[in-house]
Amino acid sequence: MTAPLYSRVLLKLSGEALMGDGQYGVDREVVRRMAREIKDVVSSGVQVAIVIGGGNIFRGMAKAAEGMDRATADYMGMLATVMNALAVQDALEHLGLPTRVLSALHIEQVAEPYIRRRAIRHLEKGRVVIFGAGTGNPFFTTDTAASLRAVEINAELVLKGTKVDGVYTDDPVTHPEAMRYRELSYSQVLEQNLQVMDATAITLCRDNDMPIIVFSINKSGALMRVMLGEEEGTSVRREVP
C-alpha cells in the first residue's frame, strides 16, 4: 500500500454530519461508518486528532436559546460538542482504537482537561485525540477551534469533512451546474466569502501556513484518498507567487 503523505492531521467534523438523515441527534450507524474510515487512516500510521461541532444537538434546542445571552448560548453549544466527542470516542473504542477526549471546559468526570503537551503525547502514543468544547471561549466557532488546535499540535493538514465533496461556485444541491474548485488560496476564500470555514479560522490557517482540504465525509474511502494524495475535494493553500 502507498504510504500516506501526512503523519499528523486534524479532522474537523460538523455536528450535522453525525445526525445522518435525522433532524437532530446522533445516528449511531453514521458514527460507526465514520469511525471505520478513521480507523483505516490510523492503521496506516497517521496520527489523527478530531474537532467536532455541536449543531446536531444544539439545533434541537434552538427555540429554547432564542433571546438568550450569546455567551450562555455558546457555552451550551460547547457542552453539545463534548457529548458528540463522547459518542465518537465510543464508536472508535468499539473498533479497538485507543482514544482520549480533551475538553477546553473542565469536565473531569468524562474528559481530560485540554493541555497542549498532553494532547501531543497522546498522539505520539497512537491514540486518537478528540477535542471537545471548542476553544473554551464564547464567540468562537468550532472551525476556529479546529484551526487553533491544528496549529498547536503541529498538524500538517486540516481536513474539513462536509456533506459535499468540496467547495463549489454555488450550492450544488440547488444549482446542478455549479463547478467544484480543485484549489483555492486563502485570499480567494476570504475575498469571495466562500463558505469553507469562518474568516477567523481561515486567517489563522493562512498566518500559520496550514493547508486545508474540504471533502465529503459521506463518501466511502475519501478520507484515505486524501491521506494518499489522490485528487479529492478542494485544497486551500497559500498563494502561489
C-alpha positions in Angstrom: 0.0 0.0 0.0 1.2 3.5 -0.8 2.4 5.4 2.3 0.3 8.3 3.5 1.7 11.8 2.7 0.9 13.0 6.2 2.0 11.9 9.7 -0.4 14.0 11.8 -3.7 15.6 10.8 -6.7 17.3 12.3 -10.1 16.2 11.2 -13.0 18.8 11.6 -16.4 17.2 11.6 -19.7 19.2 11.8 -22.2 18.1 14.3 -24.7 17.8 11.5 -22.5 15.2 9.9 -23.3 12.9 12.8 -27.1 13.0 12.5 -27.4 11.4 9.1 -30.8 12.0 7.7 -32.3 12.9 11.1 -33.4 16.4 12.2 -31.1 16.3 15.2 -29.2 13.9 17.5 -26.7 11.2 16.7 -27.2 8.5 14.1 -25.1 5.6 15.5 -24.7 3.9 12.2 -23.3 7.1 10.6 -20.9 7.5 13.5 -19.8 3.8 13.2 -19.1 4.3 9.5 -17.0 7.4 10.1 -15.1 5.5 12.9 -14.2 2.8 10.4 -12.8 5.4 8.0 -10.8 6.9 10.8 -9.5 3.5 11.8 -8.2 2.8 8.3 -6.2 6.1 8.4 -4.8 5.4 11.9 -3.9 1.9 10.9 -1.8 3.4 8.0 0.3 5.2 10.6 -1.3 8.6 10.6 -1.8 10.4 13.9 -5.4 11.7 14.0 -6.9 14.5 16.1 -10.6 15.4 15.8 -12.7 18.5 16.5 -16.5 18.1 16.4 -19.2 20.8 16.2 -22.4 20.6 18.1 -25.1 21.7 15.7 -26.9 18.3 15.7 -27.7 18.7 19.4 -28.0 22.5 19.7 -30.3 22.6 16.7 -32.9 20.7 18.7 -32.6 23.3 21.5 -32.7 26.4 19.1 -36.1 27.5 20.3 -35.0 27.4 23.9 -32.0 29.6 23.0 -34.0 32.3 21.3 -33.4 35.6 23.1 -30.7 34.0 25.3 -27.5 35.8 26.1 -25.0 35.0 23.4 -22.2 33.8 25.7 -24.6 31.5 27.6 -25.9 30.0 24.3 -22.3 29.5 23.1 -21.4 27.6 26.4 -24.4 25.4 25.8 -23.1 24.7 22.3 -19.7 23.8 23.8 -21.3 21.2 26.0 -23.0 19.8 23.0 -19.6 19.2 21.3 -18.5 17.3 24.4 -21.5 15.0 24.0 -20.6 14.4 20.4 -17.0 13.8 21.3 -18.1 11.0 23.7 -20.2 9.4 21.0 -17.3 9.3 18.6 -15.0 8.1 21.3 -17.3 5.2 22.0 -17.5 4.2 18.3 -13.8 4.3 17.9 -13.1 2.3 21.0 -15.6 -0.4 19.9 -13.2 -0.8 16.9 -10.3 -1.2 19.3 -8.8 2.2 18.8 -7.4 3.9 22.0 -8.8 7.4 22.3 -8.8 10.4 24.6 -11.3 13.2 24.9 -9.7 16.5 25.9 -12.1 19.3 26.8 -11.5 23.0 26.9 -14.0 23.2 29.7 -13.2 21.3 32.8 -15.5 18.3 33.0 -13.0 15.8 34.5 -15.5 13.1 35.2 -15.9 12.5 31.5 -12.9 14.1 29.7 -9.3 15.2 30.4 -8.7 19.0 30.6 -7.0 20.3 27.4 -3.3 20.6 27.8 -1.3 21.0 24.7 1.7 18.8 25.6 -0.6 16.1 26.9 -2.5 16.1 23.6 0.7 15.8 21.6 1.9 12.9 23.8 -1.4 11.0 23.3 -0.9 11.4 19.6 2.7 10.1 19.7 1.4 7.1 21.6 -1.0 6.3 18.8 -4.2 7.5 20.5 -6.9 9.3 18.6 -7.4 12.7 20.4 -10.9 14.2 20.3 -11.0 17.9 21.3 -14.3 19.0 22.9 -15.8 22.3 24.0 -14.3 24.3 21.1 -11.8 26.9 22.3 -13.4 27.1 25.7 -14.5 30.7 24.9 -17.8 32.1 23.6 -17.9 34.0 20.3 -15.5 31.5 18.6 -16.7 28.7 16.3 -15.6 25.1 16.3 -14.0 25.9 12.9 -11.7 28.3 14.7 -11.1 25.7 17.4 -10.0 23.3 14.7 -7.5 25.7 13.1 -6.2 26.6 16.6 -5.7 23.0 17.7 -4.1 22.1 14.4 -1.5 24.8 14.8 -1.0 23.9 18.5 -0.3 20.2 17.9 1.8 20.9 14.8 -0.5 19.1 12.5 0.3 19.1 8.8 -3.2 19.4 7.5 -6.7 20.4 8.5 -9.4 18.1 7.0 -12.9 19.6 6.8 -15.4 16.8 6.5 -18.7 18.0 5.0 -21.8 16.7 3.2 -20.5 17.7 -0.2 -17.2 16.7 -1.9 -15.5 20.1 -1.9 -16.1 23.8 -2.4 -18.4 24.8 -5.3 -19.1 28.0 -7.2 -22.7 27.8 -5.9 -24.8 25.4 -3.9 -24.6 22.1 -5.9 -27.9 21.0 -4.4 -29.9 23.9 -5.8 -27.6 24.6 -8.7 -26.5 21.4 -10.5 -24.4 23.4 -12.9 -22.1 24.6 -10.1 -18.5 23.8 -10.6 -16.2 22.4 -7.9 -12.9 24.2 -7.2 -9.9 21.9 -7.2 -7.7 24.5 -5.5 -8.2 27.8 -3.8 -5.9 30.3 -2.0 -6.8 31.6 1.5 -7.3 35.1 0.0 -9.7 33.8 -2.6 -11.8 32.1 0.1 -11.9 35.4 2.2 -12.4 37.8 -0.7 -15.2 35.7 -2.3 -16.7 34.9 1.1 -16.7 31.2 0.2 -18.3 29.0 2.9 -15.3 26.9 3.7 -14.7 27.9 7.3 -15.3 31.2 9.1 -13.0 34.1 8.4 -11.1 33.7 11.7 -10.4 30.1 11.1 -9.1 30.8 7.5 -7.0 33.7 8.7 -5.4 31.6 11.4 -4.6 28.9 8.9 -3.2 31.4 6.4 -1.0 33.1 9.0 0.5 29.7 10.0 0.6 28.2 6.5 -1.8 25.4 7.5 -3.3 23.8 4.4 -7.0 22.8 4.4 -8.7 20.1 2.3 -12.5 20.1 2.2 -14.0 16.8 1.3 -17.1 14.7 1.7 -17.1 12.7 4.9 -20.0 10.6 3.5 -18.0 9.4 0.5 -16.6 6.0 1.2 -12.8 5.9 1.2 -12.4 9.7 0.7 -10.5 10.3 3.9 -7.9 7.7 3.0 -7.6 9.0 -0.6 -6.8 12.5 0.8 -4.1 10.9 3.0 -2.6 9.2 -0.1 -2.5 12.5 -2.0 -5.1 11.5 -4.5 -7.4 14.1 -6.0 -10.3 14.5 -3.6 -12.3 17.6 -2.6 -10.9 21.1 -2.6 -7.5 22.2 -1.4 -7.0 25.6 0.2 -3.4 26.7 0.5 -1.2 29.7 0.3 -1.0 31.8 -2.8 1.4 30.8 -5.5 4.0 33.6 -6.1 
